[in-house]
Every structure is written in structure tokens, then in C-alpha cells.
């Protein structure tokens, strides 16, 4: 059990679901909108209210690259075949 300010808290498992209702886990690939553009990202952390996503195929020097917190209802989980196609199509 964890303590916060001397009080014991129950460790609960954080569960999030995408726009279709499928469960989102750490390491999953999702389609998410970042600044009005559809981007592909990987889930790196589940926060109590939001999901932290790291963008793929974005230059690191870009001002919006890196990690973003997004609501799980604003993302869609990607299956393996669609993700493979996207990465092969957009690889340099």
C-alpha cells in the first residue's frame, strides 16, 4: 500500500477505453489528434484521467514532438496490420 500524507491508499488498476470501447494498455499503438492532425503514437503511461502518448514518425526538433496527455475517448486503438502498413508506407 502507498501512503500519501500519512494516509493509506488502495492501489487500483487504471483502466481506459478508446472511442470504440476497446481497452487501452501500455505499449499499445493508437491514432490520436494532436493540434488538428491525425498522428500515430504509442501509449507509454496510464494516468488516472488521461493517457500519455509518445508520437511516432515525428522529427524530434518539431515543436509538438514528444509526449502528450490525451483523453482516452479522443483516440482509437490500432490493430497490427494497419500499423504495419502505415509504418511501411511512411518510413524514410
MODELLER restraints for C-alpha pairs under 7 A, 6 or more apart:
rsr = mdl.restraints
at = mdl.atoms
rsr.add(forms.Gaussian(group=physical.xy_distance, feature=features.Distance(at['CA:1:A'], at['CA:8:A']), mean=6.44, stdev=0.5))
rsr.add(forms.Gaussian(group=physical.xy_distance, feature=features.Distance(at['CA:1:A'], at['CA:9:A']), mean=6.25, stdev=0.5))
rsr.add(forms.Gaussian(group=physical.xy_distance, feature=features.Distance(at['CA:1:A'], at['CA:10:A']), mean=6.22, stdev=0.5))
rsr.add(forms.Gaussian(group=physical.xy_distance, feature=features.Distance(at['CA:1:A'], at['CA:11:A']), mean=6.47, stdev=0.5))
rsr.add(forms.Gaussian(group=physical.xy_distance, feature=features.Distance(at['CA:2:A'], at['CA:8:A']), mean=5.92, stdev=0.5))
rsr.add(forms.Gaussian(group=physical.xy_distance, feature=features.Distance(at['CA:2:A'], at['CA:9:A']), mean=5.66, stdev=0.5))
rsr.add(forms.Gaussian(group=physical.xy_distance, feature=features.Distance(at['CA:3:A'], at['CA:9:A']), mean=6.03, stdev=0.5))
rsr.add(forms.Gaussian(group=physical.xy_distance, feature=features.Distance(at['CA:14:A'], at['CA:46:A']), mean=6.73, stdev=0.5))
rsr.add(forms.Gaussian(group=physical.xy_distance, feature=features.Distance(at['CA:14:A'], at['CA:48:A']), mean=6.26, stdev=0.5))
rsr.add(forms.Gaussian(group=physical.xy_distance, feature=features.Distance(at['CA:16:A'], at['CA:23:A']), mean=5.87, stdev=0.5))
rsr.add(forms.Gaussian(group=physical.xy_distance, feature=features.Distance(at['CA:16:A'], at['CA:24:A']), mean=5.55, stdev=0.5))
rsr.add(forms.Gaussian(group=physical.xy_distance, feature=features.Distance(at['CA:16:A'], at['CA:72:A']), mean=6.21, stdev=0.5))
rsr.add(forms.Gaussian(group=physical.xy_distance, feature=features.Distance(at['CA:17:A'], at['CA:23:A']), mean=4.39, stdev=0.5))
rsr.add(forms.Gaussian(group=physical.xy_distance, feature=features.Distance(at['CA:17:A'], at['CA:24:A']), mean=5.46, stdev=0.5))
rsr.add(forms.Gaussian(group=physical.xy_distance, feature=features.Distance(at['CA:17:A'], at['CA:72:A']), mean=6.04, stdev=0.5))
rsr.add(forms.Gaussian(group=physical.xy_distance, feature=features.Distance(at['CA:17:A'], at['CA:73:A']), mean=6.94, stdev=0.5))
rsr.add(forms.Gaussian(group=physical.xy_distance, feature=features.Distance(at['CA:18:A'], at['CA:24:A']), mean=6.52, stdev=0.5))
rsr.add(forms.Gaussian(group=physical.xy_distance, feature=features.Distance(at['CA:18:A'], at['CA:72:A']), mean=5.24, stdev=0.5))
rsr.add(forms.Gaussian(group=physical.xy_distance, feature=features.Distance(at['CA:18:A'], at['CA:73:A']), mean=5.14, stdev=0.5))
rsr.add(forms.Gaussian(group=physical.xy_distance, feature=features.Distance(at['CA:18:A'], at['CA:75:A']), mean=5.64, stdev=0.5))
rsr.add(forms.Gaussian(group=physical.xy_distance, feature=features.Distance(at['CA:18:A'], at['CA:76:A']), mean=5.33, stdev=0.5))
rsr.add(forms.Gaussian(group=physical.xy_distance, feature=features.Distance(at['CA:18:A'], at['CA:77:A']), mean=6.42, stdev=0.5))
rsr.add(forms.Gaussian(group=physical.xy_distance, feature=features.Distance(at['CA:19:A'], at['CA:73:A']), mean=4.67, stdev=0.5))
rsr.add(forms.Gaussian(group=physical.xy_distance, feature=features.Distance(at['CA:19:A'], at['CA:74:A']), mean=6.40, stdev=0.5))
rsr.add(forms.Gaussian(group=physical.xy_distance, feature=features.Distance(at['CA:19:A'], at['CA:75:A']), mean=6.12, stdev=0.5))
rsr.add(forms.Gaussian(group=physical.xy_distance, feature=features.Distance(at['CA:19:A'], at['CA:76:A']), mean=5.82, stdev=0.5))
rsr.add(forms.Gaussian(group=physical.xy_distance, feature=features.Distance(at['CA:26:A'], at['CA:43:A']), mean=5.14, stdev=0.5))
rsr.add(forms.Gaussian(group=physical.xy_distance, feature=features.Distance(at['CA:26:A'], at['CA:44:A']), mean=5.41, stdev=0.5))
rsr.add(forms.Gaussian(group=physical.xy_distance, feature=features.Distance(at['CA:26:A'], at['CA:45:A']), mean=5.93, stdev=0.5))
rsr.add(forms.Gaussian(group=physical.xy_distance, feature=features.Distance(at['CA:26:A'], at['CA:46:A']), mean=6.90, stdev=0.5))
rsr.add(forms.Gaussian(group=physical.xy_distance, feature=features.Distance(at['CA:27:A'], at['CA:42:A']), mean=5.96, stdev=0.5))
rsr.add(forms.Gaussian(group=physical.xy_distance, feature=features.Distance(at['CA:27:A'], at['CA:43:A']), mean=5.17, stdev=0.5))
rsr.add(forms.Gaussian(group=physical.xy_distance, feature=features.Distance(at['CA:27:A'], at['CA:44:A']), mean=6.02, stdev=0.5))
rsr.add(forms.Gaussian(group=physical.xy_distance, feature=features.Distance(at['CA:28:A'], at['CA:42:A']), mean=5.72, stdev=0.5))
rsr.add(forms.Gaussian(group=physical.xy_distance, feature=features.Distance(at['CA:28:A'], at['CA:43:A']), mean=5.52, stdev=0.5))
rsr.add(forms.Gaussian(group=physical.xy_distance, feature=features.Distance(at['CA:29:A'], at['CA:41:A']), mean=5.67, stdev=0.5))
rsr.add(forms.Gaussian(group=physical.xy_distance, feature=features.Distance(at['CA:29:A'], at['CA:42:A']), mean=4.46, stdev=0.5))
rsr.add(forms.Gaussian(group=physical.xy_distance, feature=features.Distance(at['CA:29:A'], at['CA:43:A']), mean=6.32, stdev=0.5))
rsr.add(forms.Gaussian(group=physical.xy_distance, feature=features.Distance(at['CA:29:A'], at['CA:77:A']), mean=6.21, stdev=0.5))
rsr.add(forms.Gaussian(group=physical.xy_distance, feature=features.Distance(at['CA:29:A'], at['CA:78:A']), mean=5.66, stdev=0.5))
rsr.add(forms.Gaussian(group=physical.xy_distance, feature=features.Distance(at['CA:30:A'], at['CA:40:A']), mean=5.86, stdev=0.5))
rsr.add(forms.Gaussian(group=physical.xy_distance, feature=features.Distance(at['CA:30:A'], at['CA:41:A']), mean=5.46, stdev=0.5))
rsr.add(forms.Gaussian(group=physical.xy_distance, feature=features.Distance(at['CA:30:A'], at['CA:42:A']), mean=6.17, stdev=0.5))
rsr.add(forms.Gaussian(group=physical.xy_distance, feature=features.Distance(at['CA:30:A'], at['CA:75:A']), mean=6.25, stdev=0.5))
rsr.add(forms.Gaussian(group=physical.xy_distance, feature=features.Distance(at['CA:30:A'], at['CA:76:A']), mean=5.41, stdev=0.5))
rsr.add(forms.Gaussian(group=physical.xy_distance, feature=features.Distance(at['CA:30:A'], at['CA:77:A']), mean=4.44, stdev=0.5))
rsr.add(forms.Gaussian(group=physical.xy_distance, feature=features.Distance(at['CA:30:A'], at['CA:78:A']), mean=5.19, stdev=0.5))
rsr.add(forms.Gaussian(group=physical.xy_distance, feature=features.Distance(at['CA:31:A'], at['CA:38:A']), mean=6.65, stdev=0.5))
rsr.add(forms.Gaussian(group=physical.xy_distance, feature=features.Distance(at['CA:31:A'], at['CA:39:A']), mean=5.74, stdev=0.5))
rsr.add(forms.Gaussian(group=physical.xy_distance, feature=features.Distance(at['CA:31:A'], at['CA:40:A']), mean=4.72, stdev=0.5))
rsr.add(forms.Gaussian(group=physical.xy_distance, feature=features.Distance(at['CA:31:A'], at['CA:41:A']), mean=6.38, stdev=0.5))
rsr.add(forms.Gaussian(group=physical.xy_distance, feature=features.Distance(at['CA:31:A'], at['CA:75:A']), mean=5.58, stdev=0.5))
rsr.add(forms.Gaussian(group=physical.xy_distance, feature=features.Distance(at['CA:31:A'], at['CA:76:A']), mean=5.23, stdev=0.5))
rsr.add(forms.Gaussian(group=physical.xy_distance, feature=features.Distance(at['CA:31:A'], at['CA:77:A']), mean=6.48, stdev=0.5))
rsr.add(forms.Gaussian(group=physical.xy_distance, feature=features.Distance(at['CA:31:A'], at['CA:78:A']), mean=6.68, stdev=0.5))
rsr.add(forms.Gaussian(group=physical.xy_distance, feature=features.Distance(at['CA:32:A'], at['CA:38:A']), mean=5.72, stdev=0.5))
rsr.add(forms.Gaussian(group=physical.xy_distance, feature=features.Distance(at['CA:32:A'], at['CA:39:A']), mean=5.40, stdev=0.5))
rsr.add(forms.Gaussian(group=physical.xy_distance, feature=features.Distance(at['CA:32:A'], at['CA:40:A']), mean=6.30, stdev=0.5))
rsr.add(forms.Gaussian(group=physical.xy_distance, feature=features.Distance(at['CA:32:A'], at['CA:74:A']), mean=6.49, stdev=0.5))
rsr.add(forms.Gaussian(group=physical.xy_distance, feature=features.Distance(at['CA:32:A'], at['CA:75:A']), mean=4.67, stdev=0.5))
rsr.add(forms.Gaussian(group=physical.xy_distance, feature=features.Distance(at['CA:32:A'], at['CA:76:A']), mean=6.78, stdev=0.5))
rsr.add(forms.Gaussian(group=physical.xy_distance, feature=features.Distance(at['CA:33:A'], at['CA:39:A']), mean=5.82, stdev=0.5))
rsr.add(forms.Gaussian(group=physical.xy_distance, feature=features.Distance(at['CA:39:A'], at['CA:55:A']), mean=6.89, stdev=0.5))
rsr.add(forms.Gaussian(group=physical.xy_distance, feature=features.Distance(at['CA:40:A'], at['CA:55:A']), mean=6.00, stdev=0.5))
rsr.add(forms.Gaussian(group=physical.xy_distance, feature=features.Distance(at['CA:40:A'], at['CA:56:A']), mean=5.78, stdev=0.5))
rsr.add(forms.Gaussian(group=physical.xy_distance, feature=features.Distance(at['CA:41:A'], at['CA:53:A']), mean=5.75, stdev=0.5))
rsr.add(forms.Gaussian(group=physical.xy_distance, feature=features.Distance(at['CA:41:A'], at['CA:54:A']), mean=5.22, stdev=0.5))
rsr.add(forms.Gaussian(group=physical.xy_distance, feature=features.Distance(at['CA:41:A'], at['CA:55:A']), mean=4.12, stdev=0.5))
rsr.add(forms.Gaussian(group=physical.xy_distance, feature=features.Distance(at['CA:41:A'], at['CA:56:A']), mean=5.23, stdev=0.5))
rsr.add(forms.Gaussian(group=physical.xy_distance, feature=features.Distance(at['CA:42:A'], at['CA:53:A']), mean=5.42, stdev=0.5))
rsr.add(forms.Gaussian(group=physical.xy_distance, feature=features.Distance(at['CA:42:A'], at['CA:54:A']), mean=5.26, stdev=0.5))
rsr.add(forms.Gaussian(group=physical.xy_distance, feature=features.Distance(at['CA:42:A'], at['CA:55:A']), mean=6.46, stdev=0.5))
rsr.add(forms.Gaussian(group=physical.xy_distance, feature=features.Distance(at['CA:43:A'], at['CA:51:A']), mean=6.92, stdev=0.5))
rsr.add(forms.Gaussian(group=physical.xy_distance, feature=features.Distance(at['CA:43:A'], at['CA:52:A']), mean=5.96, stdev=0.5))
rsr.add(forms.Gaussian(group=physical.xy_distance, feature=features.Distance(at['CA:43:A'], at['CA:53:A']), mean=4.56, stdev=0.5))
rsr.add(forms.Gaussian(group=physical.xy_distance, feature=features.Distance(at['CA:43:A'], at['CA:54:A']), mean=6.45, stdev=0.5))
rsr.add(forms.Gaussian(group=physical.xy_distance, feature=features.Distance(at['CA:44:A'], at['CA:52:A']), mean=5.80, stdev=0.5))
rsr.add(forms.Gaussian(group=physical.xy_distance, feature=features.Distance(at['CA:44:A'], at['CA:53:A']), mean=5.77, stdev=0.5))
rsr.add(forms.Gaussian(group=physical.xy_distance, feature=features.Distance(at['CA:44:A'], at['CA:54:A']), mean=6.65, stdev=0.5))
rsr.add(forms.Gaussian(group=physical.xy_distance, feature=features.Distance(at['CA:45:A'], at['CA:51:A']), mean=6.13, stdev=0.5))
rsr.add(forms.Gaussian(group=physical.xy_distance, feature=features.Distance(at['CA:45:A'], at['CA:52:A']), mean=5.07, stdev=0.5))
rsr.add(forms.Gaussian(group=physical.xy_distance, feature=features.Distance(at['CA:46:A'], at['CA:52:A']), mean=6.29, stdev=0.5))
rsr.add(forms.Gaussian(group=physical.xy_distance, feature=features.Distance(at['CA:50:A'], at['CA:69:A']), mean=5.97, stdev=0.5))
rsr.add(forms.Gaussian(group=physical.xy_distance, feature=features.Distance(at['CA:50:A'], at['CA:70:A']), mean=5.47, stdev=0.5))
rsr.add(forms.Gaussian(group=physical.xy_distance, feature=features.Distance(at['CA:50:A'], at['CA:71:A']), mean=4.72, stdev=0.5))
rsr.add(forms.Gaussian(group=physical.xy_distance, feature=features.Distance(at['CA:50:A'], at['CA:72:A']), mean=6.28, stdev=0.5))
rsr.add(forms.Gaussian(group=physical.xy_distance, feature=features.Distance(at['CA:51:A'], at['CA:69:A']), mean=5.45, stdev=0.5))
rsr.add(forms.Gaussian(group=physical.xy_distance, feature=features.Distance(at['CA:51:A'], at['CA:70:A']), mean=5.40, stdev=0.5))
rsr.add(forms.Gaussian(group=physical.xy_distance, feature=features.Distance(at['CA:51:A'], at['CA:71:A']), mean=6.10, stdev=0.5))
rsr.add(forms.Gaussian(group=physical.xy_distance, feature=features.Distance(at['CA:51:A'], at['CA:72:A']), mean=6.16, stdev=0.5))
rsr.add(forms.Gaussian(group=physical.xy_distance, feature=features.Distance(at['CA:52:A'], at['CA:67:A']), mean=6.46, stdev=0.5))
rsr.add(forms.Gaussian(group=physical.xy_distance, feature=features.Distance(at['CA:52:A'], at['CA:68:A']), mean=5.52, stdev=0.5))
rsr.add(forms.Gaussian(group=physical.xy_distance, feature=features.Distance(at['CA:52:A'], at['CA:69:A']), mean=4.40, stdev=0.5))
rsr.add(forms.Gaussian(group=physical.xy_distance, feature=features.Distance(at['CA:52:A'], at['CA:70:A']), mean=6.44, stdev=0.5))
rsr.add(forms.Gaussian(group=physical.xy_distance, feature=features.Distance(at['CA:53:A'], at['CA:67:A']), mean=5.44, stdev=0.5))
rsr.add(forms.Gaussian(group=physical.xy_distance, feature=features.Distance(at['CA:53:A'], at['CA:68:A']), mean=5.31, stdev=0.5))
rsr.add(forms.Gaussian(group=physical.xy_distance, feature=features.Distance(at['CA:53:A'], at['CA:69:A']), mean=6.26, stdev=0.5))
rsr.add(forms.Gaussian(group=physical.xy_distance, feature=features.Distance(at['CA:54:A'], at['CA:66:A']), mean=5.64, stdev=0.5))
rsr.add(forms.Gaussian(group=physical.xy_distance, feature=features.Distance(at['CA:54:A'], at['CA:67:A']), mean=4.41, stdev=0.5))
rsr.add(forms.Gaussian(group=physical.xy_distance, feature=features.Distance(at['CA:54:A'], at['CA:68:A']), mean=6.53, stdev=0.5))
rsr.add(forms.Gaussian(group=physical.xy_distance, feature=features.Distance(at['CA:55:A'], at['CA:65:A']), mean=6.60, stdev=0.5))
rsr.add(forms.Gaussian(group=physical.xy_distance, feature=features.Distance(at['CA:55:A'], at['CA:66:A']), mean=6.06, stdev=0.5))
rsr.add(forms.Gaussian(group=physical.xy_distance, feature=features.Distance(at['CA:55:A'], at['CA:67:A']), mean=6.62, stdev=0.5))
rsr.add(forms.Gaussian(group=physical.xy_distance, feature=features.Distance(at['CA:58:A'], at['CA:65:A']), mean=6.13, stdev=0.5))
rsr.add(forms.Gaussian(group=physical.xy_distance, feature=features.Distance(at['CA:59:A'], at['CA:65:A']), mean=6.74, stdev=0.5))
